[in-house]
Every structure is written in C-alpha cells, then in structure tokens.
C-alpha cells in the first residue's frame, strides 16, 4: 500500500501542561483518480483546439477583410467572429441548470459559428483554394463541437422536479436582487416628498397683510395651549385631544411645544398608538 507523509496534531504534556504539537506520520495515499486526470487532459486539448481555431479564423477572415479596410481594423473585426460563439457557449454553460435560459445562447452560438465558417470559406474561395476554405471552416466547427461534448459531459443530469426547484430558488434570489434598486428609488422619491413638505411648512407667509384666519373664521380649530415642558408623546396626545387630526398639523404643534427637531416618523408612530 502506498503511503504519504502528513502532519497531525497530537497532545503532548510536560510538567502537567498539555499542548497540541505537530508530528509527521505516514497515512495511506488515496488511489489515483484517472477519470479526473482524463477529463483534465481532454479539457486542455479542447482549450488548445479552441486557441488554434481562433488564430486560424482571425488570420483567414482578417485577410479577407483587409481587401476593403486597413489591416489592424480588419484583424480586429475578424476576431469577433469566433469570440461571439465562444461567449455564447460560455453563457450556455452558466445556464446549464436552466434549460429554458440555455436555449437562447445555444442557438445564438450556432448562428455565430455558421457565420464564422461562411466567412472562412469565402476567404478560401476568393483566394482560389475552395478546398482550403472548406477545411479551414471545419476547424471552427470541430472546436465548438469538442467544447460542446466536454461541457455536456460535465453538466449533471437533473430530473424535472429538481430543475423546477432550482428555478424557484433562482427566482427568489432574482426577486430579492430586483427589490434593491426598487427600494432605492422609493427612498429617493420619499426623500423628495419629505423635502417638499418641509419646504412648504417652513416657507414664509405668502400673504402677511391678510386677515388672521383664526380671528375671521370662528369654526377654525383652536391651538391647544402648552402648560409646561412636554414630551413628544404628551404633545401628540394633547393635539389629538384638542381635535387636531392632520399629521402635518400635529407635527407642527409637537415641534412648537415639545421638540423643534421631532422626527415625522416618530410623531406618526405616536399618532397610530394613540388611535
């Protein structure tokens, strides 16, 4: 049996004091995971094939486009043809647990691959070597086919119930994320409303020379008198007992007789408790 040295902590006591000290011991070595090694090797081969495909397609399509534009722009545009289906393939892998979401990037990747293969074939045709064009176009097809096989092998099979459960969990997480910007918008809107109300309450009298409303209107609600220092709760109770029901008027009275910096939400809470 193969062994390998490992470090373990064991208790060691000197003069009645115990400490955990490291020692080297030989433990059985696990068997070699050949499946993982083979999968790693295949993934490396797929990466190498993908690199060769991008280089070949970029060179072919870049040479084709260089007949119309300068070389840097031509080769910069040429690399897009392969990067498009590679990006779609990556998104398909990220959505491997949701078949409905993976369907769109899969179809888009196939479409982008066909466009890239046609461009490579067109380059071979214009160069007078249609056989090279066909073989060169197949390089991109083989690269995508190999990666499709590798990614499909690594995708765990899921039954319908498990897939539905995962979709529900993702939907809940998505709803929680979607509520974050919504709450921010609501807070900004509420802040604008509060600022507008504060500006209206603190604005100067638009008609200072006009008649006194309390003197001309006998039915107006009288302001309750403050008998001495009051808490916010007592001021709210006094205003409500005097017939003042509007939250803005109650807040104004509280700030007048109790606390000039009384918060609106605090006054609203005492109003609800009193009601």
C-alpha positions in Angstrom: 0.0 0.0 0.0 1.3 3.4 -0.9 1.6 6.0 1.9 2.4 9.6 2.1 3.7 11.8 5.0 1.1 14.0 6.6 1.2 16.3 9.6 -1.1 15.6 12.6 -1.6 17.4 15.9 -1.3 15.3 19.0 -1.4 16.2 22.7 2.0 16.4 24.5 2.3 17.0 28.2 5.3 18.4 30.1 5.1 19.4 33.8 1.4 18.9 33.8 0.8 21.3 30.8 -0.6 19.8 27.6 -0.1 21.3 24.2 -1.0 20.2 20.7 2.2 19.6 18.8 2.6 18.6 15.1 4.2 15.2 14.2 4.9 13.6 10.9 3.0 10.3 10.2 2.6 8.1 7.2 -1.0 7.7 6.0 -2.4 5.6 3.2 -2.3 7.5 -0.1 -5.6 7.7 -2.0 -5.7 5.9 -5.4 -5.1 8.0 -8.4 -8.3 9.4 -9.9 -7.8 8.5 -13.5 -11.2 9.9 -14.5 -10.3 13.3 -13.3 -6.9 13.1 -15.0 -8.5 12.2 -18.3 -11.1 14.9 -18.0 -8.3 17.5 -17.2 -6.4 16.3 -20.3 -9.4 16.5 -22.5 -10.2 20.0 -21.3 -6.6 21.0 -22.1 -6.9 19.5 -25.6 -10.2 21.4 -26.1 -8.5 24.7 -25.0 -5.6 24.1 -27.4 -8.0 23.3 -30.3 -10.0 26.5 -29.4 -6.9 28.6 -29.5 -5.9 27.2 -32.9 -9.4 27.8 -34.2 -9.3 31.5 -33.1 -5.9 32.0 -34.7 -6.9 30.4 -38.0 -10.2 32.1 -38.2 -8.7 35.5 -37.3 -6.0 35.1 -39.9 -8.4 34.0 -42.7 -11.2 36.5 -42.0 -8.7 39.3 -41.4 -7.0 38.7 -44.7 -10.4 38.7 -46.4 -11.4 42.0 -44.8 -8.1 43.6 -45.4 -9.1 44.0 -49.1 -11.5 46.7 -48.0 -10.0 48.2 -44.9 -6.6 48.6 -43.3 -5.1 45.5 -41.7 -5.4 46.5 -38.0 -9.2 47.2 -38.4 -9.6 44.0 -40.5 -8.0 41.7 -38.0 -9.7 43.4 -35.1 -13.0 42.7 -36.7 -12.0 39.2 -37.6 -11.5 38.1 -34.1 -15.1 39.0 -33.3 -16.4 36.1 -35.4 -15.0 33.4 -33.1 -15.4 35.4 -29.9 -19.1 35.7 -30.5 -19.8 32.0 -30.4 -17.3 31.4 -27.7 -19.1 33.9 -25.5 -22.5 32.3 -26.3 -21.0 28.9 -25.4 -19.8 30.3 -22.0 -23.3 31.8 -21.2 -24.8 28.4 -22.2 -22.5 26.8 -19.6 -23.5 29.3 -16.9 -27.2 28.5 -17.6 -26.7 24.7 -17.6 -29.2 24.2 -14.7 -31.9 26.1 -16.6 -32.7 24.6 -20.0 -35.0 27.4 -20.9 -32.4 30.1 -20.4 -29.6 28.0 -22.0 -31.7 27.6 -25.2 -31.2 31.1 -26.5 -27.3 31.3 -26.1 -27.1 27.8 -27.7 -29.0 28.9 -30.8 -27.1 32.2 -30.9 -23.8 30.3 -30.7 -24.7 28.0 -33.5 -25.7 31.0 -35.7 -22.5 32.8 -34.9 -20.5 29.7 -35.7 -22.2 29.3 -39.1 -21.4 33.0 -39.9 -17.7 32.4 -38.9 -17.5 29.3 -41.0 -19.0 31.0 -44.0 -16.5 33.9 -43.7 -13.6 31.4 -43.6 -15.0 29.6 -46.6 -15.4 32.8 -48.5 -11.8 33.7 -47.9 -10.7 30.3 -49.4 -13.0 30.8 -52.4 -11.7 34.3 -53.2 -8.1 33.1 -52.8 -8.8 30.4 -55.4 -8.5 27.5 -53.0 -12.0 26.5 -52.1 -10.8 23.2 -50.6 -8.7 25.1 -48.1 -11.7 27.3 -47.4 -13.9 24.3 -46.6 -11.2 22.6 -44.4 -10.5 25.9 -42.6 -14.2 26.4 -41.9 -14.3 23.0 -40.4 -11.7 24.0 -37.8 -14.2 26.3 -36.1 -16.9 23.6 -36.3 -14.6 21.0 -34.7 -13.5 23.4 -31.9 -17.1 24.1 -31.0 -18.1 20.5 -31.3 -15.4 19.4 -29.0 -16.2 22.0 -26.4 -19.9 21.1 -26.6 -19.0 17.5 -25.8 -16.8 18.5 -22.9 -19.3 20.9 -21.4 -22.2 18.5 -21.8 -20.2 15.7 -20.1 -19.6 18.0 -17.1 -23.3 19.1 -16.9 -25.0 17.0 -14.2 -28.3 15.4 -15.3 -31.3 16.8 -13.4 -34.8 15.5 -13.2 -37.8 17.8 -13.8 -38.6 18.2 -10.1 -35.1 19.2 -9.2 -34.8 21.5 -12.1 -38.1 23.2 -11.1 -36.9 23.5 -7.5 -33.6 25.2 -8.7 -35.6 27.6 -10.9 -37.7 28.5 -7.9 -34.7 29.2 -5.8 -33.1 31.3 -8.6 -36.4 33.2 -9.0 -36.5 34.1 -5.3 -32.9 35.3 -5.4 -33.6 37.3 -8.5 -36.6 38.9 -6.9 -34.5 39.9 -3.8 -31.9 41.4 -6.1 -34.6 43.3 -8.1 -36.1 44.8 -5.0 -32.8 46.5 -4.1 -32.9 49.2 -6.9 -36.7 49.5 -6.4 -36.2 50.3 -2.7 -33.5 52.8 -3.6 -35.9 54.6 -6.0 -38.7 54.6 -3.3 -36.3 56.0 -0.8 -35.2 58.8 -3.2 -38.8 59.5 -4.0 -39.8 59.6 -0.4 -36.8 61.9 0.4 -38.0 64.3 -2.3 -41.6 64.3 -0.9 -40.3 64.9 2.6 -38.1 67.8 1.4 -41.0 69.3 -0.4 -43.2 69.1 2.6 -40.5 70.6 4.8 -40.1 73.5 2.3 -43.8 74.1 2.3 -44.0 74.1 6.1 -41.1 76.5 6.6 -41.9 78.9 3.7 -42.8 82.5 4.7 -46.4 83.6 4.7 -47.4 84.4 1.2 -50.0 87.0 2.4 -48.6 88.6 5.6 -51.0 91.5 5.4 -54.1 89.3 5.1 -56.6 88.9 7.9 -55.9 86.4 10.7 -57.6 83.2 9.8 -58.4 82.3 13.5 -60.0 85.7 14.0 -62.1 85.7 10.9 -63.1 82.0 11.0 -64.9 81.1 14.2 -65.0 77.5 13.2 -61.2 77.1 13.0 -59.6 74.6 15.3 -58.0 76.4 18.2 -54.4 75.6 19.0 -54.0 73.8 22.4 -52.1 75.6 25.0 -48.9 74.3 26.3 -48.9 74.2 30.1 -45.2 73.5 30.5 -42.4 71.2 29.2 -43.9 68.3 27.3 -42.6 65.1 25.8 -43.3 64.3 22.1 -45.8 61.6 23.3 -47.7 64.1 25.5 -47.7 66.8 22.8 -49.2 64.3 20.3 -51.9 63.3 22.9 -52.7 66.9 23.6 -53.1 67.8 20.0 -55.3 64.8 19.3 -57.5 65.6 22.4 -57.9 69.1 21.1 -59.3 67.9 17.8 -56.2 68.2 15.6 -56.1 65.1 13.4 -54.0 66.0 10.4 -50.5 64.6 10.7 -48.8 67.7 9.4 -50.6 69.9 11.9 -49.8 67.5 14.7 -46.1 67.5 13.7 -46.1 71.3 13.6 -47.6 71.5 17.1 -45.2 69.0 18.5 -42.2 70.9 17.1 -43.6 74.1 18.6 -44.3 72.9 22.2 -42.1 69.9 22.7 -39.1 69.3 20.4 -38.3 71.5 17.4 -36.4 68.6 15.8 -39.1 66.0 16.3 -39.0 63.4 13.5 -42.0 62.9 11.3 -41.9 59.1 11.6 -41.8 59.3 15.5 -44.9 61.6 15.6 -46.7 59.3 13.1 -45.9 56.3 15.3 -47.4 58.0 18.4 -50.4 59.0 16.4 -51.0 55.4 15.4 -50.5 54.3 19.0 -53.0 56.9 20.3 -55.6 55.9 17.7 
